[in-house]
Amino acid sequence: MGKGSLFINPLPQASLPQRCVYNRFTMRQYAPLEPEFIRRSDFQRLLRDYASYFDVPNGAVLLAQMQRIDCLPGRLGHPAIEGALEGDDNIGLLCTSRVNVSGAETVLRRPVLANVPFVKAGREQNREPGPVVFSQSLKPGELLLLNERALFHYTSPITLTSEVYGRPSLSRGYRDVIMLSTPAHAQRDDDDSML
C-alpha cells in the first residue's frame, strides 16, 4: 500500500471482536461509515497517511470507526473505560471535535519491563503499565499514531465545561474521534482491500 494509490473496498458491517485478555468488551458495535464519508478526500488521505506511516501491506484489513463520547450533568463520558489494549498492532486516534468538554487526556505508558511487549503471540504478557511517555488532551485535528504492542493507552473521562442552568436537557458535551486500527487477527488474503 505505502506511498502509491489507495484502493478502498468497504467490507460488510460487522461487530468488532476482541479477546477478553485485552479488555472487558469482547464485541463492540459501531455504526457503519456512510459511503459519502468514505469517498471524502480528507478521509482517504487519513487512510493513506496511516497506511504509509505503519507500512501497512496491500491486502491488509484496516478498521475505521467513528466514536462519539458524550457527557451530561452528573454523568461523565468514558472514552476508554478499561484502559486500552485492543489487541491491534497499530492504532490511530484522530480527534475531530470537542464540544463543551474538558478532560479526555490521553496517556501512553511503556511496559514495566523494558523491551517486553504487552502482548506476545496472543497471550497476556506484562500487562502492568510503567512510566508515562505521553500525556495530552487531543485537540480537533490532532492525530495520535502508536504501536499498541509497545504502549498501553488510556483516555480520561470527559466532563461538561458549562451547563445551561435551569435547562439541564440542553447541557451536553461530546468528543468525536476517528479510530483506525490494523488488527493482528484480521489479515485478509485478497489483494488491495481495506476498510
C-alpha positions in Angstrom: 0.0 0.0 0.0 2.5 2.5 1.2 3.1 5.5 -1.0 1.0 4.6 -4.0 -2.7 4.9 -4.7 -5.2 3.6 -2.3 -7.9 1.1 -3.1 -10.7 1.1 -0.6 -13.0 -1.9 -0.6 -15.6 -1.5 2.2 -16.3 -4.7 4.0 -19.7 -5.7 5.3 -20.6 -4.2 8.6 -19.7 -6.4 11.5 -19.0 -6.4 15.2 -15.5 -5.6 16.3 -14.3 -8.8 18.1 -11.7 -8.5 20.8 -10.3 -11.2 23.0 -11.2 -10.7 26.7 -7.5 -10.8 27.5 -7.3 -7.3 26.0 -10.3 -5.7 27.7 -13.8 -6.5 29.1 -15.6 -5.7 25.9 -15.4 -8.7 23.6 -17.9 -7.4 20.9 -18.3 -3.8 20.1 -20.8 -2.3 17.7 -20.1 0.8 15.6 -22.4 2.5 13.1 -21.4 1.8 9.5 -19.5 4.6 7.8 -21.6 6.4 5.2 -20.5 5.9 1.5 -20.2 9.7 1.2 -17.9 9.9 4.1 -15.7 7.1 2.8 -15.3 9.0 -0.5 -14.2 12.2 1.2 -10.7 13.2 0.1 -9.6 14.1 3.6 -10.7 10.7 4.9 -8.9 8.9 2.1 -5.8 11.0 2.8 -6.1 9.9 6.5 -6.2 6.3 5.5 -3.2 6.7 3.1 -1.1 8.5 5.7 -1.9 5.8 8.3 -1.1 3.0 5.9 2.1 4.7 4.8 3.3 5.5 8.4 2.9 2.0 9.5 3.8 0.4 6.2 0.5 -1.5 6.0 0.8 -4.2 3.3 -1.6 -4.4 0.4 -4.5 -6.7 1.2 -4.5 -5.9 4.9 -7.7 -5.0 6.7 -7.7 -1.5 8.1 -10.6 -0.8 10.5 -12.1 2.7 10.7 -14.6 3.5 13.4 -16.2 6.8 14.4 -16.8 7.2 18.1 -18.7 9.9 20.0 -18.4 10.0 23.7 -20.9 12.3 25.4 -21.4 13.7 28.9 -24.4 15.2 30.7 -24.9 17.0 34.0 -23.9 14.4 36.7 -22.7 11.9 34.2 -19.1 11.6 32.9 -18.2 10.3 29.5 -15.7 7.5 29.4 -13.6 7.2 26.2 -11.7 4.2 27.5 -13.3 2.6 30.4 -10.9 -0.2 30.8 -7.7 1.4 29.7 -7.0 0.1 26.3 -5.1 -2.8 24.9 -7.2 -3.7 21.9 -5.0 -6.5 20.5 -4.1 -4.5 17.4 -0.7 -3.9 16.0 -1.1 -0.2 15.3 -3.8 2.3 16.1 -4.5 5.9 15.1 -6.8 8.3 17.0 -7.9 11.5 15.2 -9.8 14.0 17.3 -12.4 15.6 15.1 -14.4 17.7 17.6 -14.6 18.7 21.3 -17.8 20.5 22.3 -18.4 21.8 25.8 -16.0 19.3 27.5 -12.8 19.2 29.5 -10.7 16.1 30.1 -10.1 13.3 27.6 -6.4 13.3 28.5 -4.7 10.5 26.5 -1.9 8.8 28.5 0.6 6.4 26.9 2.8 4.2 29.1 5.6 1.8 28.4 5.6 -1.7 29.9 7.2 -2.1 33.3 9.8 -4.4 31.9 11.9 -2.7 29.2 11.8 -4.3 25.8 9.0 -6.7 26.6 5.8 -6.1 24.7 2.4 -6.1 26.4 1.1 -8.9 24.2 3.0 -11.6 22.6 1.6 -14.4 20.5 -1.9 -13.6 21.5 -1.3 -14.3 25.2 -1.2 -11.8 28.0 2.3 -10.7 28.9 3.5 -7.9 31.2 0.2 -6.0 31.3 1.3 -3.7 34.1 1.8 -0.2 32.7 5.0 1.6 33.5 6.3 5.1 33.0 4.2 7.8 31.2 5.7 8.7 27.9 2.9 10.9 26.6 0.0 12.8 28.3 -2.2 15.2 26.4 -5.8 16.1 25.6 -6.0 15.8 21.8 -7.4 18.9 20.1 -9.6 18.8 17.0 -7.3 17.9 14.0 -4.7 16.2 16.1 -3.7 12.7 15.2 -2.0 10.2 17.5 -0.3 7.1 16.0 1.0 4.4 18.2 2.2 0.8 18.2 -0.2 -0.9 20.6 2.1 -3.8 21.2 4.6 -1.4 22.8 2.4 1.1 24.6 -0.6 0.9 27.0 -3.1 3.7 26.2 -5.8 5.2 28.3 -8.1 8.3 27.9 -9.5 10.0 31.0 -13.3 10.8 31.3 -14.8 13.9 29.9 -16.9 16.4 31.9 -19.0 19.4 31.0 -17.3 22.7 30.9 -20.6 24.6 31.3 -24.2 23.8 31.9 -27.4 25.6 30.8 -28.8 26.5 34.2 -32.5 25.7 34.6 -32.5 23.6 31.4 -30.4 20.5 32.1 -31.7 18.8 29.0 -29.7 21.4 26.9 -26.5 20.7 28.8 -24.4 18.3 26.9 -20.9 17.9 25.8 -19.1 15.4 23.5 -15.8 14.4 21.9 -15.6 12.8 18.5 -12.7 10.7 17.3 -12.0 8.5 14.3 -10.2 5.4 15.3 -8.0 3.4 12.9 -6.5 0.1 13.6 -4.8 -2.8 11.9 -6.0 -5.8 13.9 -3.5 -8.6 14.2 -6.3 -11.2 13.9 -7.9 -9.8 10.7 -5.5 -10.1 7.9 -7.1 -10.9 4.5 -5.7 -12.8 1.5 -7.4 -10.7 -1.3 -5.1 -8.0 -2.5 -5.8 -4.3 -2.2 -8.8 -4.5 0.2 -9.2 -2.1 3.0 -11.9 -0.6 5.2 
